[in-house]
Amino acid sequence: MIEIIGTKKSRDTAKAIRYMKERRIPYSFIDLDDRDELPEKIWKSIFSSVDDPGTLIDTSSRFFRDGGYQWREYDPEEELREHPGLLVLPVIRNGMKAHAGFSESFLREVL
């Protein structure tokens, strides 16, 4: 089953949910606003799907700017685990495959 990880405020998350509903594809939604952290299994699948965990960080987010991340050195995996608000939303996951950001081509690939 497809998992959509995001927030209700995110436009791209809403776009992914709408895509699934319009095609009557079953999915589950994980709202980051309702959780303090994600299970390790989810993080492993997300990190194993990308070459550079730094690409998962939304450098245009308010959390990134307000946290001063552009001026400091940090481990992307560690920071994402501690602060999921840094993620590019939505994260779309199917098994061990994951993609950050809305991507119609990724959804077609995993369906």
Backbone as CSV, one residue per row, in Angstrom:
resi,resn,N_x,N_y,N_z,CA_x,CA_y,CA_z,C_x,C_y,C_z
1,MET,0.838,-1.182,0.000,0.000,0.000,0.000,0.881,1.242,0.000
2,ILE,0.463,2.245,-0.719,1.179,3.515,-0.804,0.976,4.294,0.490
3,GLU,2.062,4.866,0.998,1.986,5.752,2.157,2.364,7.158,1.706
4,ILE,1.580,8.115,2.125,1.872,9.515,1.860,2.183,10.158,3.198
5,ILE,3.409,10.656,3.316,3.848,11.290,4.551,3.915,12.786,4.288
6,GLY,3.197,13.548,5.087,3.185,14.986,4.879,2.372,15.698,5.939
7,THR,1.931,16.892,5.601,1.065,17.654,6.497,-0.162,18.100,5.713
8,LYS,-1.234,18.385,6.431,-2.463,18.818,5.778,-2.310,20.204,5.177
9,LYS,-1.339,20.980,5.657,-1.117,22.330,5.151,-0.323,22.351,3.838
10,SER,0.352,21.269,3.510,1.211,21.214,2.327,0.384,21.037,1.052
11,ARG,0.581,21.934,0.100,-0.143,21.840,-1.170,0.241,20.595,-1.953
12,ASP,1.520,20.254,-1.954,1.942,19.066,-2.702,1.419,17.789,-2.050
13,THR,1.290,17.781,-0.734,0.695,16.629,-0.062,-0.763,16.499,-0.479
14,ALA,-1.481,17.614,-0.503,-2.886,17.600,-0.937,-3.000,17.128,-2.383
15,LYS,-2.041,17.517,-3.209,-2.042,17.094,-4.611,-1.863,15.571,-4.719
16,ALA,-0.966,15.016,-3.912,-0.739,13.564,-3.927,-1.982,12.812,-3.444
17,ILE,-2.609,13.315,-2.402,-3.825,12.670,-1.881,-4.936,12.741,-2.921
18,ARG,-5.090,13.892,-3.564,-6.114,14.051,-4.604,-5.855,13.091,-5.767
19,TYR,-4.590,12.942,-6.156,-4.216,12.019,-7.229,-4.679,10.600,-6.889
20,MET,-4.440,10.190,-5.661,-4.813,8.834,-5.243,-6.334,8.672,-5.200
21,LYS,-7.024,9.658,-4.655,-8.484,9.577,-4.554,-9.136,9.549,-5.926
22,GLU,-8.673,10.382,-6.847,-9.265,10.438,-8.183,-9.128,9.118,-8.927
23,ARG,-8.095,8.375,-8.624,-7.855,7.093,-9.300,-8.298,5.898,-8.465
24,ARG,-8.917,6.204,-7.320,-9.422,5.169,-6.400,-8.328,4.171,-6.020
25,ILE,-7.150,4.704,-5.719,-6.018,3.886,-5.313,-5.924,3.941,-3.793
26,PRO,-5.899,2.798,-3.131,-5.810,2.820,-1.666,-4.454,3.373,-1.207
27,TYR,-4.496,4.143,-0.153,-3.279,4.744,0.402,-3.494,4.984,1.886
28,SER,-2.414,5.225,2.583,-2.525,5.661,3.976,-1.763,6.974,4.100
29,PHE,-2.266,7.827,4.965,-1.691,9.152,5.157,-1.097,9.245,6.553
30,ILE,0.175,9.651,6.615,0.851,9.871,7.893,1.055,11.371,8.028
31,ASP,0.343,11.973,8.986,0.404,13.410,9.204,1.543,13.728,10.168
32,LEU,2.541,14.447,9.685,3.693,14.789,10.517,3.329,15.740,11.654
33,ASP,2.229,16.457,11.505,1.794,17.349,12.579,1.276,16.565,13.787
34,ASP,0.814,15.341,13.555,0.267,14.514,14.631,1.294,13.585,15.271
35,ARG,2.519,13.548,14.757,3.536,12.616,15.255,4.777,13.365,15.688
36,ASP,5.424,12.825,16.699,6.696,13.396,17.136,7.854,12.862,16.315
37,GLU,7.752,11.599,15.915,8.821,10.982,15.128,8.255,9.860,14.270
38,LEU,9.029,9.484,13.266,8.651,8.383,12.388,9.402,7.124,12.806
39,PRO,8.808,5.942,12.585,9.503,4.698,12.908,10.786,4.530,12.085
40,GLU,11.738,3.837,12.640,13.031,3.619,11.985,12.878,2.930,10.630
41,LYS,11.908,2.024,10.515,11.670,1.313,9.247,11.359,2.299,8.117
42,ILE,10.586,3.316,8.415,10.250,4.324,7.408,11.482,5.125,7.026
43,TRP,12.270,5.537,8.023,13.495,6.297,7.721,14.446,5.486,6.863
44,LYS,14.598,4.197,7.158,15.504,3.354,6.370,15.080,3.299,4.908
45,SER,13.775,3.146,4.668,13.318,3.074,3.274,13.500,4.417,2.573
46,ILE,13.302,5.514,3.293,13.483,6.829,2.687,14.953,7.056,2.352
47,PHE,15.838,6.807,3.307,17.262,7.061,3.088,17.873,6.106,2.067
48,SER,17.362,4.870,1.985,17.914,3.926,1.007,17.475,4.257,-0.420
49,SER,16.474,5.116,-0.559,15.952,5.471,-1.881,16.667,6.647,-2.537
50,VAL,17.552,7.296,-1.799,18.262,8.464,-2.349,19.767,8.280,-2.211
51,ASP,20.510,8.912,-3.109,21.969,8.856,-3.026,22.498,9.800,-1.953
52,ASP,21.861,10.962,-1.826,22.310,11.980,-0.883,21.138,12.395,0.001
53,PRO,21.170,12.073,1.303,20.071,12.462,2.192,19.844,13.972,2.244
54,GLY,20.838,14.750,1.860,20.684,16.199,1.841,19.627,16.665,0.853
55,THR,19.334,15.851,-0.166,18.315,16.223,-1.153,16.902,16.128,-0.565
56,LEU,16.760,15.486,0.581,15.460,15.360,1.234,15.103,16.594,2.054
57,ILE,16.070,17.481,2.238,15.849,18.662,3.067,15.274,19.790,2.217
58,ASP,14.174,20.342,2.695,13.503,21.446,2.009,14.185,22.756,2.400
59,THR,15.089,23.208,1.548,15.872,24.403,1.850,15.046,25.688,1.746
60,SER,13.832,25.602,1.235,12.981,26.786,1.150,11.974,26.860,2.302
61,SER,12.032,25.895,3.218,11.063,25.874,4.315,11.407,26.898,5.391
62,ARG,10.393,27.312,6.089,10.577,28.246,7.198,11.439,27.605,8.292
63,PHE,11.228,26.305,8.555,12.000,25.604,9.586,13.490,25.663,9.264
64,PHE,13.837,25.486,7.985,15.230,25.523,7.546,15.821,26.914,7.768
65,ARG,15.098,27.937,7.338,15.588,29.318,7.474,15.679,29.741,8.940
66,ASP,14.595,29.478,9.697,14.574,29.905,11.100,15.587,29.153,11.952
67,GLY,15.913,27.933,11.559,16.884,27.132,12.302,18.327,27.451,11.945
68,GLY,18.529,28.307,10.961,19.877,28.697,10.561,20.670,27.588,9.892
69,TYR,19.968,26.655,9.278,20.655,25.512,8.661,21.552,25.914,7.500
70,GLN,21.257,27.021,6.847,22.085,27.434,5.719,23.475,27.866,6.175
71,TRP,23.643,28.131,7.468,24.926,28.629,7.982,25.694,27.594,8.806
72,ARG,25.137,26.453,9.035,25.832,25.491,9.892,26.036,24.144,9.211
73,GLU,26.969,23.412,9.751,27.219,22.052,9.259,26.373,21.088,10.078
74,TYR,25.821,20.079,9.404,24.958,19.121,10.086,24.920,17.827,9.290
75,ASP,24.542,16.764,9.972,24.339,15.470,9.333,22.871,15.410,8.893
76,PRO,22.597,15.364,7.582,21.205,15.393,7.114,20.328,14.292,7.710
77,GLU,20.847,13.073,7.797,20.041,11.981,8.348,19.660,12.255,9.792
78,GLU,20.611,12.676,10.574,20.369,12.944,11.989,19.363,14.088,12.165
79,GLU,19.538,15.160,11.411,18.633,16.315,11.524,17.221,15.967,11.073
80,LEU,17.096,15.177,10.009,15.764,14.782,9.547,15.058,13.900,10.559
81,ARG,15.789,12.997,11.185,15.183,12.150,12.218,14.693,12.994,13.398
82,GLU,15.476,13.988,13.786,15.106,14.829,14.924,14.052,15.870,14.555
83,HIS,14.072,16.335,13.294,13.178,17.409,12.862,12.550,17.066,11.506
84,PRO,11.506,16.223,11.496,10.867,15.859,10.225,10.296,17.054,9.466
85,GLY,10.186,18.200,10.122,9.719,19.409,9.455,10.659,19.885,8.370
86,LEU,11.855,19.328,8.313,12.818,19.681,7.275,12.585,18.927,5.966
87,LEU,11.753,17.903,5.990,11.531,17.069,4.803,10.853,17.822,3.663
88,VAL,11.272,17.493,2.451,10.538,17.913,1.262,9.252,17.096,1.280
89,LEU,8.114,17.771,1.209,6.831,17.075,1.324,6.122,17.010,-0.017
90,PRO,5.337,15.978,-0.240,5.165,14.805,0.598,6.264,13.778,0.320
91,VAL,6.419,12.854,1.229,7.253,11.690,0.955,6.273,10.585,0.599
92,ILE,6.435,10.029,-0.582,5.560,8.965,-1.059,6.351,7.672,-0.991
93,ARG,5.778,6.696,-0.311,6.508,5.466,-0.025,5.682,4.251,-0.413
94,ASN,6.355,3.272,-1.017,5.746,1.980,-1.314,6.796,0.924,-1.037
95,GLY,6.651,0.211,0.071,7.657,-0.770,0.464,8.963,-0.080,0.780
96,MET,10.025,-0.492,0.105,11.335,0.111,0.343,11.662,1.204,-0.671
97,LYS,10.715,1.561,-1.517,10.916,2.656,-2.457,10.246,3.903,-1.897
98,ALA,10.922,5.026,-2.010,10.361,6.284,-1.530,10.810,7.423,-2.433
99,HIS,10.005,8.472,-2.436,10.327,9.651,-3.234,9.866,10.883,-2.468
100,ALA,10.712,11.899,-2.409,10.356,13.151,-1.736,9.814,14.127,-2.761
101,GLY,8.657,14.690,-2.468,8.003,15.610,-3.379,6.987,14.874,-4.230
102,PHE,5.983,15.594,-4.711,4.967,14.978,-5.551,5.553,14.661,-6.917
103,SER,5.397,13.411,-7.331,5.892,12.976,-8.634,4.909,11.975,-9.230
104,GLU,4.213,12.418,-10.261,3.254,11.547,-10.923,3.956,10.350,-11.555
105,SER,5.156,10.563,-12.088,5.889,9.456,-12.717,6.298,8.411,-11.678
106,PHE,6.685,8.850,-10.473,7.020,7.876,-9.415,5.785,7.087,-9.026
107,LEU,4.647,7.746,-8.897,3.416,7.036,-8.543,3.043,6.008,-9.601
108,ARG,3.181,6.376,-10.865,2.882,5.415,-11.932,3.852,4.233,-11.879
109,GLU,5.100,4.495,-11.542,6.121,3.454,-11.475,5.822,2.431,-10.374
110,VAL,5.383,2.894,-9.210,5.185,1.976,-8.080,3.805,1.334,-8.059
111,LEU,2.910,1.772,-8.922,1.563,1.196,-8.925,1.476,-0.004,-9.828
